[in-house]
């Protein structure tokens, strides 16, 4: 009886945790139908698991600067595209197409193929 109870509790725990894992990978918070282009200065590039981040200083039409928190792919995915932890440095000027947050907060999702240095220079030379 104890084994059956332990198996039931263990199964329930696995089922409940799998839902949290699935929710973590949802991109529902990003507006994928209305991408926008941002130009700004890299404040920080976080090459961390499970997702990378670019903190981008973007000057608005009013002249004020906002820091956009941009979430990207896992480092292992970026490495396959030629990226490393040193690809972007503070002070680099970049242009990026992002899928903005639906909330309107300064943030969004980015993809390595949609980032370039200011003036159009590619981030990584194609292999």
N, C-alpha and C positions, 0 to 999 in steps of 0.2 A: 504494500500500500504506500509506503514511504517513497519507493522508487517511482511509482506512478505520479505521486504528488510532486516530487522533485522534477520529473520530466515535464509535467504540465506547467509548473512555474517557470522552468527554463525556456520552454517553448513560447510562453506568453512574453517573456522578457525579450527574446529574439524578435518576435513579431513587432513589439512596440518600438524597438530600436531601429528596425529596418525602415519604418516610416520616417523617423528623424533623418536617417541617411538619405532617403529619397528627397525629402523636403530641402535638404541642404543644397542639392544640385538643381533646384528650380531656378529658372531665369524669368519667372513671372514678374518680378519687381522691375525688370528692364523693359522699356518700350522699344521692342524690336521692329516695329512698323514705322518708326519715325527717327531714324538715326540723325545725329547732328555732327558737324565738324567743329572741333575745338583747336585753337592754337594757343600754346602757352609754354611756360618754362618748367622743366622738371624740378620739383622740390626734393622728391625722393623716389627711388625705384626699389620696391620691396620684392625680392626674388625668393619668396617663401612658399612653402606648401601649406595648404593645398591649393592656394591661388596666389598669383602675383598681383601687385598693386603699383600703380603710378599715381603719385600725388602731384597734380599738375596745377600750377598757378596760372589762372586765366583772367585776363583783364576784360571786364565787362564794358558795355557801351557807355556806362556812367563813369568810367575811369577807375572804379574800384576793382580790386583783385580778390578773387575767390579761389580757394583751393578745392579742386575737384578730386574726389577719391574714385579712381578708376580700377575696376577689378578685371583681371585677365586670367588666362589659362594657367594650368599648373606649370611649374618650372620644367618638368620633364617634357611637356609638349613644346615649350618654347625652345628648349635645347635642340630639338629636332628641326626647328626652323632657323637654327644658327645663333640663337640668343644665349647670353650668359648673364651672370649677376653684374657684369661690368658694361653691358650694352648701353644702358642709359645712365648718365651721371647728373647730379644736381647742376643746374645751369644750362643743360641742353635745351634747345628750343625745338619743339616738335609740333606736328600737326597730326591729329588723330580723329578718326570717325568713331563715335561711340554710340551705344544704345543707352540713352539717358534713363535715369531712375524715373519711374512713373510718379513718384511723390513730388518731383520738382526740385528736390535737394540736389546740390552740385555733386553728382556722381554718375557712374554708368559702367557699362561693360565694354572692354576693348578686345581687339583681336590683333595678333602680330602682323597680319597682312594689311592692316588698315592704319599703320603708324609709319610716319616718315619724318625726317628732320625738316626743319623749316626750309622752304625753297624747293622741296620735292626730293631731296637726296634720300635714297633708301636707307633704312636702319641697318639691314643686313644685305650683303651682296648675295645674289642668287648663286646656288652651287650648280 
